[in-house]
């Protein structure tokens, strides 16, 4: 059932009298500022009359988006204390820690060290700092340095597409040891970017930023979705360039992966406007999808072909148990689940203005589904600002702490640095992190974002944000340069006392 877009009462009950319009004021600018009327250009005679006859529209010229807008696709806002695009009670599986701890002496604090973030267990693993005890002079600062961590968004903060933001390189140099203490400051990368295997993405970023980045400190929007491989065997994976997202899903452990090209190769009529090349046909994996039950839909990355992808997804959502070529008697109760890796409407690129992202694709799909079925699409959205993504980030931070300092603990002071108030900032705020908003990406505003203000402040770039945070935690006199001659954390002979 499709809801009616208009009420018949809106239609004129009597024919309109045909009149000639007076002067067409489109060129004279007579419309009030902010008017919703659309000016119609026309050539007026000297006496002020026009050649065209203007017939008033019988229906509203305003788009009918509100009729089809999903109630959870409105931008989350701190004003409403609503930081999720998912329904209340929705469960988002995330992976367990990447590996078991190598530590042999871990203890669990129940006092000051207990976790206080929403959704986290009451205890977190901790370990005494050994190296700092050997260096009384630097012990306090080393302790403070290990009790803070940074979480970076990537696009719009460190890079613009494949182009370096210069301050990003310097920040990583400081955090990787070019600082007064000569030690690594814990930091991870949390991005709503997607579409490549994690290793390929960190290799690319390491080259752009001229600093080493490990997959153990890196989270893409679809990284937590690896947990879904335990629940579904045959899945449709959508988005990304070529077959890269198929490769990602294979690495995550999904057994049977279908991509839209496989379906188009099987039945080209399913996407009538698609020009399917011979090369695409050769690289696809067609089969009889009328005999295949697709158990779930995974939108891993931005669609490269909206028309084809939306058509196939709509067919599956209305099918019987995910079998193409069928129509369910009750498409709501028989609908297969659909997951999105993130919900950003916009993302910064090399273009001067932010470009539409996966959130725009999702909203379009939601509207089409509602217009065809009359009900809202139940879906699950990962990525920032969802709680599941931040819980997973805590796991990664603790694991990375063990890697660089042999201490598996969660620092008390975590700083989230991002450029998007609707994802980076609102998510960090809701999770209890210190949030820093930079002006090098989506946000181009003034003092702070009105709806989702950064709790720690707004900065021109990532370097300003990091230096301000480090001075707060380590002292105003903290130096952002390593000097072996005066560094107090070096033993005799220039050997670092810090693991």
N, C-alpha and C positions, 0 to 999 in steps of 0.2 A: 504494500500500500504506500503510495506516495502522497505526502501531505500537500494540500493545496497551497500554492504560493500566494494566491490572491483570493480575496473574498469577492463574490459576485456583486456585493453591495457597492463595491468601489467603482463598478462600471456605470457609465452614464445611462440614465433611464430614458432620456429623450434625446433625439438627434441634436447635435450641436448646430447652431446657425452658422452658415459659412460666411466668414467675414474676412476682409483684408486686414492684415496686420498693419498697425502704425509702424513708425520707424523701428527698424531692427537695431537694437542698441548694442549688439555684440561688439561693434568696433568702438562705440562711444564709452564703453565701460560703465554703463548705468547700473549694473548689478551691484548690490551691496557686498562688501567684503564678507566672506564666509557664507554667501548664499549657496544653496545646494542646487539651484537651477542651472541648467546647461545652456550657455549662450549659443544661438544659432547664427552663424555668419550669413550675410546676404547683401546684395547690392540694392541700395535704396534709390528711388527716383529723387529728383530735385524737390518734389512736393512732399517728400517724407514717406511715400508709400513704397512698398516692396513688391517684387514680382511674385514671390512665393506666398502661398497660403499656409499659415501655421495652424495645424490641428492639434489641440491639447491632447496629451497622452491620456488614455483611459486607465492606465495603471501607473503605479509609482515608478519613478525613474531611479529610485534608490535600490541598490543591490540587496538581494534577499538573504544575505549571509547569516543574519541572526536566526533564521528559520532552520538552518542546517549546521550551525556552529556547535561543535561538541562543548559541553559545559566545562570540561577540564582543559580545553585548548586555549582558554583565555590565559594570558601571561600570568604566571604565579607572582604574587606580590607580598612583601612583608606587611603591607597595610592590612591584608586579609589573613595574615599568618598562614598562608597556604603555599607550601614550597614544593608541591608535587603535581605532576600531570596525570598521576594514576588515581584510580578509585581508592577510597579508604578500604583497607583490608587486603589490598592486592599484595601478593607475595612475589618478590623478585629474587630468585636463587642467585648466589654468588659463589665463586670457588673458595675452597679452604686455602690456607697459607700455601705458597708455592712449594715449600719444602719444609722438612722438619728442622728444628733448631739444632745447631751443632754444639750448643752450650751444654756443659755438664752440671752447672750450678746455677739454676734459675730459681728465684724465689718470688712469691706473689704478695705484694703489699696489700693491706686492707685499710690503710689509713690515708696518708697524704698522696700516695702513689696510685690510689684506686682511680679507675677511669670514671669520668663524669659526663662523657658525651652521650647524647641520646642514642639508644639502640645498641650500645656497647655493653659487654658483660661487666660485672662489678669488679673484676680483677684483670690486670694486665701483667704479663711477664716483665720483670725488671731485674737488673744486675748492678751490683756496686761498681763504681768507676775505680779501676785499679791504677791506671796510668796517672791520673790526676793526684792520687794519694802520694805518688812518688815525687811529685813536683808541687810542693806547697805554694810556691810563688804563683804558679799559674792554675792551681787546682780549682779555685773558685770560678775563674773564667772558662776553663775547660768544661767544668760541670754545667755552666750556663749554656755554653755552645752546644753541648750534647743534649740539652733539654729544650732545644728549639728546632723547628724544621720548617722548610718551605715547600709549598705545593704550587706548582706553576701550571697555569693554562699555557698553551703553546702559540696557536695562531692569534695574532694581535697583541701578544705579550713578548715573545722571544723572536718570532718570525712573522713575515707576511708571505704566505705561500712558500715559495722556495727562496725568498729574499730575507736576508738577515736583518734584524733590528739590532744595531750595533751594541746597545746597552745590554742586550741578552748575552752576548759573548763574554763581556766583562763580568757580569753577574756570576756566570758559571765558573769562571776562573777564580773568583773570590771564594765561592762555595767549595771548590775542589782543592783548596789549600793555599791560595795566594792571599793569605790574611795574616794578621798578627800572630795567631797561634800556630799557623802552619798545619792545620788539621782540616778535614772535610766536615762541612756543616751539612747535616742530613737534608736532602731535598729529593722530591719525586716530581713526576710530570703527570698531570691529570687533564686529559683533553677530550673534548667531544668530537675530535677528528676521528676518521675511520677509513676503512677501505683497503688497508694493506696489512700484511703480517707484521707483528710487532717488531721482529728483527729487521725487516726492510725499512720500517719507519724510523727506528733508532739509528740505523746506519745513515739514513738520509739526514736526520737531524744532527748527528755527530759531525757530519761533513759541513753542514751549513753553519753550525755554531762553533766549530773548531774546538770542541770539547767532547770527551768520551761520555756516552750515555748508555746505560745498560737496560736490557729488557726487564730486569728485576726492579727498576725504579720507574717504570713506564706503564701507564694505563690509558688505553684508547677507550672510546665509548663502548665498543663491543667486547672488550677484554673480559668483563665479568660474565658475559653471555656464554662463555665456555661451559659454565655450569649447566646450561640447558641441554648439553649433549647427553646427559644422563636420563633425560626425560623423553626425548624424541629421536626417532630413527630416521625417517624420511622427512626432509624439510625443504621448503623453497627459500633460497637465499637471494635477496634483492639488493641491488646497488653496486656502486664501485665500477672501476674501469676493467673491461674485459672479464677475465675469470679470476681476478685477484681475491674476491670475496669467497669464491669457492675454495680457494687455497687456504684462506683464513679458517673457514669452517672445518676443513679437513684437519688442520693443525689443532683445532679445538676438540676433535674427537667425534664429530658428527659422522655417522656411518653412510648415509645415503643422501647426497646433496643434489638438489635440482636448482638450476638457474633459469631465468626467463628464456634465454636463447635455446635451451633444450626443448622447451615447450613450443616455441615458434618453429623450430626445425621439424618437430613432429606434425604440427598443424599450422601452416602459415595463415590460415583464415582467422585464427584467434586474434591476430593483431593486423587488421586490414590496412593500416596506414604505415606499417613497418616495411622498410626496404631492407630485405635480408640478403646479405652478400654471400657469395659462394665460400669465402674464407670463414665467415661465421658459421656456415652450415658444416664445414669440415671439422671445426673445433668444438662443435656442440655435441651433446650426448642424448639424442632423441630416443624415445621409447614409447610404448603405448600408454599414455597417461590416463586413458579412460579405464585402465586396469590398475592404476597406481593410487594408493591412498596417501596423500601428502598430509602429514600430521600437524604441521605448524608452519607459519610464515615468519621469516626472520629478515627484517630490513636492516642490514648491516651498515649501509652507507647511502650517500645521496644517489638517487636514481639518475641514470644517464638517458633514460627514455621514459618520460612520464606516461605517455599514451599507452605503450605496451605494458609497462609494469603495473599501472593502475588497472588496466583491463584484466590482466591475468589474476591479480589479487582479488578483484571484485568477483570474478568467476569462481575462485576458490572459496571466498567467504560465503557465497550463496550456494555452494555445492553440497552434495551429500557426502559427508565424511572426507572432504578434501579430494574428491575424485572429479577431475575435469570432465565436462560433457554431461554432468548431472545437475539437477536443481533439487535442493532439499525441500521437503514439505514444510518444515519449520526451520528456516535458515538461521534463526536466532539460537535455538537450543542445539542445533547440529553444527553450529559454526566452529571452525577450527581456530585456535588461538593465533594472534599476530603480535609480534614483538618488534619494537623500534629501538635502535641502539642509542638514540638521543632525541631531544625535542627542540633544539635551537631553530628559531625562525630564520635568523641571519647569522652569517659568519664572515669574518674579515678575510679578504684575499688580496692579491696584488692590485685589484681594481680600486679606484679611489673611494667607492662606497661599498658597504657590506653587501654580500650576495645572499640570495635565498638558500636555505639549507634544508635538512631533512624534515624539520618541523613544518615547513611550508608544504612539502609533499604529503605529510601525514594529515594536515588539516584539510587539504584538498580531497584526500581519500575519505576522510570522515564525513565530509559534506556530501560526497557522492553516495556513500553508503546510506546515510540518513535519508537522502532524497529518494532513493530506490526502495528502502525497506520501511522507513518511518520510525526507525529506532536508532539510538546511538550505538556506535561501534565500541565494543569492549576491547581494549587493547592495553598492552603493557609497554611503558617507556623506560628505558635505562638512561644512563648518562647523567651529567649534572643537570638539575640539582637534586636528583633522587637519592634518598637515604642509602640505598643499597650500594651505590657507587662510592659514597663517602666511607661506609663501613669497610668496603674493600680497600680503599685508600689507607685506612688505618692498618690493615693487615700488611700492606706493602711497605708502609713507613717502618713498622716494627721489624720486618724482615730485612729491610735495607740498613737499618741501624746495626743489626747483627753483622751484616756484610762488611761495613766500613769501620765499625768500632767494637765488634765482638760483644755487643750488648743488645739483646732483644728486648727493647722497651719502647713505649710510646712516649715521645717528648710531650711535655706539658704545654708548650707554647707553639702552636702551629699557625703559620701564616699562609693564607690562600691569596695568590696574586692572579687577577684575571681582568679581562676587558669587557665582559658581558654581565651587566647587573642581573639579568633575568636567569642566569645559570650559575656562573662562577660565584657571584656575590651572595645571592639569596641562598644558595646551597651551603656555602661556607658559614653564613650567619646562622642558619637554622641548625647547623651541626656544632656550633660553638667555637669555630675557628676565628682567628683575627683575619679580617678581609681587607685587601688592598685593591683598589680600582685604578687601572692605568688608562691613559688617554691615547694609547697607540693602536687601538682596535675599534671594536663596536662602539664603545662609549666615547663620545666627543663633547660631553657636556661641561658644565661649570664646576661648582664646588663639590657636588656629590649627586648621586642619582636620587631622585625624589621618592620613588617607590621602593627601591632596594638599596639603601645607602650602605656604603662600605664602612665597616665598624672601625677600621684602623686609619682610613683616610684615602684620599685620591692623590695620585702622583702622575707626573708627566710621563714617566717611563719606569720600567722594571728595576733599573739600577737605583733610582731614588727610593723606591719602595723597600728594597732589600737593605740598603744602607741605613735607612731610618729604623727599620725593625731591629737590625743588629745592634745599633747604638742603644736602642731602648733596652735590649736584653743584656748587652755586654759592656755598656758604658759609652758615654759620649767621646771618650778618648780612644776608642777602639780603632786600630789602624787596618786599612784594607790593602795591606801589602805585607808580604812575608820577607823578613830580614833575618838571615841565619845568624848574623853577628850579635843581635840583641834579643833574639827569640828565646823566651824563658822555658820553652817546652822541649828544648833540645838537650840531650845528654852530652857528655864530653865526647868529642870526636864527630859531632854533627849527626848523631843517630837520634831519630825521633823517639821520645818517650811515650808517644801516643800510638796505640795499636791502629 
